[in-house]
Amino acid sequence: GFRFLLKQTYYIYKLITISVYYIICKGDDVMKKLNWKQIGKGSLPIILAIVFAFALIYFVRPLQVAGESMEPTFRDGQWLAASRALKGTAKKGDIITAKVNPTKETPADKLINGKLSIIKRIIGAPGDTVDIKNNAVYVNGKKIDEPYLNEPMKTPNYSCKLKADEWFIMGDNRNHSLDSRKIGPIRTEEISFIILNG
């Protein structure tokens, strides 16, 4: 069911793109040849379908996972449903994508306009204190339950107090993830999408 929805969203997006391109290129000829009286009789369903398609594309967009940092939750190449419109509702436990400043080790071919696009899970929200001690994660002094991990985490101890616009994010594949442990907390403005099927 969900894959079918994603596929239909893609087809609608493709149809709209082709239609807009055709109208721009052939607009004058099309407008002259249209029989507006005939179109008017059945235009409402078409108009509603187009409006719905644009709304669907705005609220739900297919994104493809690149890399292994979110395994086993998401696999490399897996398609997900994401929303830019709902990113303001992000909270701890949600999975988001973000565009962040790269590290020196980041290959140039991984960058888009000088930024690195990543997909991670939110561990700490603005105002939280995040501590990593003895390979366990504590938020505001409480150890968090992480059933999504596929193997024990092996990482140096870490501690930070998040500012009003900062988020602490980590990949589910902890031993193979570039995240806040290395790049630091991300800012709210760096969040691009929230993953809806996360």
C-alpha positions as CSV (number, residue, x, y, z in Angstrom):
1,G,0.0,0.0,0.0
2,F,2.7,2.5,1.0
3,R,4.9,1.7,-2.0
4,F,1.9,2.1,-4.3
5,L,1.2,5.6,-2.8
6,L,4.8,6.6,-3.4
7,K,4.7,5.3,-7.0
8,Q,1.5,7.2,-7.6
9,T,2.9,10.4,-6.2
10,Y,5.9,10.0,-8.5
11,Y,3.7,9.5,-11.5
12,I,1.5,12.5,-10.6
13,Y,4.6,14.7,-10.2
14,K,6.0,13.5,-13.6
15,L,2.6,14.2,-15.3
16,I,2.4,17.7,-13.8
17,T,6.0,18.5,-14.8
18,I,5.4,17.3,-18.4
19,S,2.1,19.2,-18.6
20,V,3.7,22.5,-17.3
21,Y,6.5,22.2,-19.8
22,Y,4.1,21.5,-22.6
23,I,1.9,24.5,-21.7
24,I,4.9,26.8,-21.5
25,C,6.3,25.7,-24.9
26,K,3.0,25.3,-26.7
27,G,0.8,27.6,-24.6
28,D,-0.4,30.0,-27.3
29,D,-1.5,27.2,-29.7
30,V,-3.2,25.2,-26.9
31,M,-5.2,28.2,-25.7
32,K,-6.4,29.0,-29.2
33,K,-7.5,25.5,-29.9
34,L,-9.3,24.8,-26.6
35,N,-13.1,24.5,-26.6
36,W,-13.8,26.2,-23.3
37,K,-17.5,25.4,-23.4
38,Q,-16.8,21.7,-23.6
39,I,-14.0,21.9,-21.0
40,G,-16.2,23.8,-18.5
41,K,-18.6,20.9,-18.2
42,G,-16.0,18.5,-16.7
43,S,-13.3,20.8,-15.6
44,L,-14.0,20.7,-11.8
45,P,-12.7,17.1,-11.2
46,I,-9.6,17.9,-13.3
47,I,-8.9,21.1,-11.4
48,L,-9.4,19.4,-8.0
49,A,-7.1,16.6,-9.1
50,I,-4.4,19.1,-10.1
51,V,-4.8,21.0,-6.8
52,F,-4.6,17.8,-4.8
53,A,-1.5,16.6,-6.7
54,F,0.3,19.9,-6.0
55,A,-0.7,19.7,-2.3
56,L,0.4,16.1,-2.1
57,I,3.8,16.9,-3.6
58,Y,4.2,19.8,-1.2
59,F,3.3,17.8,1.9
60,V,4.7,14.4,0.9
61,R,7.8,13.9,-1.3
62,P,9.7,10.7,-2.1
63,L,13.3,10.6,-1.0
64,Q,15.9,7.9,-1.5
65,V,18.4,6.8,1.3
66,A,22.0,7.1,0.4
67,G,24.4,5.2,2.6
68,E,24.3,2.8,5.5
69,S,24.2,5.1,8.5
70,M,20.5,4.4,9.3
71,E,20.6,0.6,9.0
72,P,18.8,-1.6,10.0
73,T,15.9,0.9,10.1
74,F,16.5,2.1,6.5
75,R,18.7,0.5,3.8
76,D,20.8,2.1,1.2
77,G,18.6,2.9,-1.8
78,Q,15.3,2.6,0.0
79,W,12.6,5.1,-0.9
80,L,10.9,7.1,1.9
81,A,8.1,9.5,2.3
82,A,9.3,12.9,3.5
83,S,7.7,16.3,4.3
84,R,9.2,19.7,4.3
85,A,5.9,21.3,5.4
86,L,5.8,19.2,8.6
87,K,9.5,19.6,9.6
88,G,8.4,22.1,12.3
89,T,6.7,19.3,14.2
90,A,10.0,17.4,14.7
91,K,10.6,15.9,18.1
92,K,12.9,13.4,19.8
93,G,12.8,10.0,18.1
94,D,11.8,11.4,14.7
95,I,14.0,10.8,11.7
96,I,15.0,13.9,9.7
97,T,17.2,14.9,6.8
98,A,19.5,17.9,7.1
99,K,22.0,19.9,5.1
100,V,25.1,20.4,7.2
101,N,28.7,21.7,6.8
102,P,30.9,18.8,5.7
103,T,34.0,17.6,7.5
104,K,37.5,17.7,5.9
105,E,37.2,14.0,5.0
106,T,33.9,14.4,3.1
107,P,34.4,13.6,-0.7
108,A,33.6,16.6,-2.9
109,D,31.2,14.4,-5.0
110,K,29.0,14.0,-1.9
111,L,28.3,17.7,-1.6
112,I,25.5,19.7,-3.0
113,N,26.2,23.5,-3.1
114,G,28.9,22.9,-0.5
115,K,26.6,21.1,1.9
116,L,26.3,17.5,3.0
117,S,22.8,16.0,3.0
118,I,22.4,13.5,5.9
119,I,19.5,11.4,7.3
120,K,19.6,10.8,11.1
121,R,17.4,10.2,14.2
122,I,16.8,13.0,16.7
123,I,18.2,12.1,20.1
124,G,18.2,15.5,21.8
125,A,15.9,18.5,21.4
126,P,16.6,22.2,22.1
127,G,17.4,22.7,25.8
128,D,18.3,19.1,26.5
129,T,21.6,17.8,27.9
130,V,23.0,14.9,26.0
131,D,25.7,12.6,27.6
132,I,27.3,9.5,26.1
133,K,28.9,7.5,28.9
134,N,30.3,3.9,28.6
135,N,28.7,3.5,25.1
136,A,25.2,4.5,26.4
137,V,23.2,7.6,25.7
138,Y,21.6,9.7,28.4
139,V,19.3,12.6,27.8
140,N,18.7,14.9,30.8
141,G,20.3,12.3,33.0
142,K,18.1,9.4,31.9
143,K,19.4,6.5,29.8
144,I,17.3,6.2,26.7
145,D,16.0,2.9,25.3
146,E,17.2,2.3,21.7
147,P,15.6,-0.9,20.3
148,Y,16.5,0.2,16.8
149,L,20.3,-0.4,17.2
150,N,21.6,-3.5,15.4
151,E,24.8,-3.7,17.5
152,P,26.4,-2.3,20.6
153,M,27.7,1.3,20.1
154,K,31.4,1.9,20.5
155,T,32.1,5.6,20.9
156,P,34.1,8.0,23.1
157,N,32.3,9.7,25.9
158,Y,30.6,13.0,25.0
159,S,28.5,15.7,26.7
160,C,26.7,18.8,25.5
161,K,24.0,21.2,26.5
162,L,21.8,22.1,23.5
163,K,20.9,25.7,22.8
164,A,17.4,26.9,21.9
165,D,17.9,26.2,18.2
166,E,20.0,23.0,18.4
167,W,19.3,19.3,17.9
168,F,21.5,16.3,18.6
169,I,21.2,13.7,15.9
170,M,22.7,10.2,15.4
171,G,22.4,7.4,12.9
172,D,20.9,4.1,13.9
173,N,24.0,2.3,12.6
174,R,26.1,4.0,15.3
175,N,29.5,2.5,14.4
176,H,29.2,3.7,10.8
177,S,27.5,7.1,11.1
178,L,28.7,10.7,10.7
179,D,26.5,12.6,13.1
180,S,26.5,15.0,16.0
181,R,29.3,13.1,17.8
182,K,31.6,14.4,15.0
183,I,29.9,17.5,13.5
184,G,28.2,18.7,16.7
185,P,24.5,19.6,17.1
186,I,22.7,20.9,14.1
187,R,20.6,24.0,13.9
188,T,16.8,24.1,13.3
189,E,17.4,25.9,10.0
190,E,19.5,23.0,8.8
191,I,16.6,20.5,9.0
192,S,15.3,19.9,5.5
193,F,12.6,17.1,5.8
194,I,11.0,15.0,8.4
195,I,10.6,11.3,7.4
196,L,6.9,10.2,7.7
197,N,7.5,6.4,7.7
198,G,10.3,6.5,10.2
